[in-house]
Structure formats: structure tokens, C-alpha cells
Amino acid sequence: MQEKPIEAVVTGAGRGLGRAIASALATEGARVWICSEDRSELETTASLIESAGGAVRVVETDLADPDQCAAFTKAVAEGADRLQVVVNNAAVWKVTPVEDLTLEEWSEVLAVMLTAPFLVTRDLLPLLRQEGGSVINVSSRSAVMPFEGEAAYCAAKWGVEAFTRVLSLELGASNISVNTITPGLRIKPTSLTDEEVRTVPESERSSWNDPMEIMPAFLFFASLRGEVSGHRFDAFEQTGALGRLGREETLRRIHEFFRDVA
């Protein structure tokens, strides 16, 4: 009997980095569950995946709403046979000074970028435990350094880094990896929709890198099953290492590095 393909969840997959991650996973044979609050963008992602021969399930979800998060994970739990990858990628980027930042804006950013990863990961852990898996929490420079006007965004990203490390400790020597990955190169701003991108001057758009360039790193970390966990990685750097060294040597050097700094 032919083995069923693995399945993956990618939040915020309607555009940008999330779309690239979902497409890359599908190209590698995974059945991908994608969600965001914009149905039309999700359908565009799904169309791209299906036109390339991939399998995808679309679940329109407002990740700021805990009830909708629960409905999404319930749909995955009931419909997925071999969930092995969870990518928490969804983000809300607001640039507002603290004095002008409303509680509503603060709460929305933390709900999507910190509470949703907690809820989605917690609810799907039982599925990941069945055969092992990988949780990838997308991070950024805002997780390690401050930027004016990004109090909520930075707080959420710093929180995700802490959440990742605590979950890794709790899972211990299991067959589930939990890591954060930052793109490591300039890509389209998180907040821009497909519609808004068309209004951006070409001079600005030309400075954005194609997120597909760093997909080797995301696929590498998605393939982990407990070998490396609780760390932060740069996708651009790891993609370069994989190209030079290959998977096994890259993995060996990661182990060696963290052993030396422990």
C-alpha cells in the first residue's frame, strides 16, 4: 500500500513568505493546509499550488479570533492523516508610536502573532506526536532589536522567541523540533496585500527579494524530527550552507555549533 503524503499547516499563506512556504512544501509532496483572513488571496495561493500538481486545503480564518483558531485546528485535526509540519507565519505589521498606539491595535498584533501560534501549536501537538514533526515559528530582526513605532510587533516577535524555547524544553528529547526562522534578506513587507503591492513604485519593489530564494532552509527545518530544537536561525544563511555543504553536513555543523556554545 502506498504511504499517504505528509501534511503541513501554514498560517498567513495568502501572500508573500507564507505563500512561498506553502508552495515549496506542496512541491515537495506535502498536502498543505493554508489559512488567512483573505479568501481571495488564499484562493490565489491554492491555484498556484494546484496548477503545479500540489494538494492544498483552504480554510479562511481570522487568527485574531480564538474561536476561529479553534475552528481551524479542529478542521485540520479531523481532516489530516499525517500532519508533520506547522508553520506559524501570519503577522500584522503596524508602525505606530507608543503614545498613539491603541489597545485595539496592540491586541490585534499580539493576537495574530503570539496568541495564535500558541493556540495553533497547542491544539495540533497531539497530531505531531503521532509520527514526529516540526514547528517553525517565523521570526524577524524585530525579535532581537527594537524599531521605532513597532512596539507591538517587536513585543510579539520577542514573545514568539521565548515561546519557542519554552516549548522546546517541554518537549525535551521528543521527535518534534521547534525553532524560529528569520528570512535574513529583504522581502515584501508583511502588511502589503497583493492589491497594495501593485501601487508600490517599481524602484521600491525591485529592492524586494523573492522569498523562494530561501525555501531550501524552510524545507530543511520542516524535515527535522527532533534533531535540532529551541534555536533561532537565519534562512538566508542556512540556504547558503545547504547549497555549499548539503543536508547532513549542515546538520552536523549545527549540532557542533550549539554544543560548543552550550
Secondary structure, 3 states (H helix, E strand, C coil): CCCCCCEEEEECCCCHHHHHHHHHHHHCCCEEEEEECCHHHHHHHHHHHHHCCCEEEEEECCCCCHHHHHHHHHHHHHHCCCEEEEEECCCCCCCCCHHHCCHHHHHHHHHHHHHHHHHHHHHHHHHHHHHCEEEEEECCHHHCCCCCCCHHHHHHHHHHHHHHHHHHHHHCCCCEEEEEEECCCCCCCCCCCHHHHCCCCHHHHCCCCCHHHHHHHHHHHHCCCCCCCCCEEEHHHHHHHHHHHCHHHHHHHHHHHHHHHC
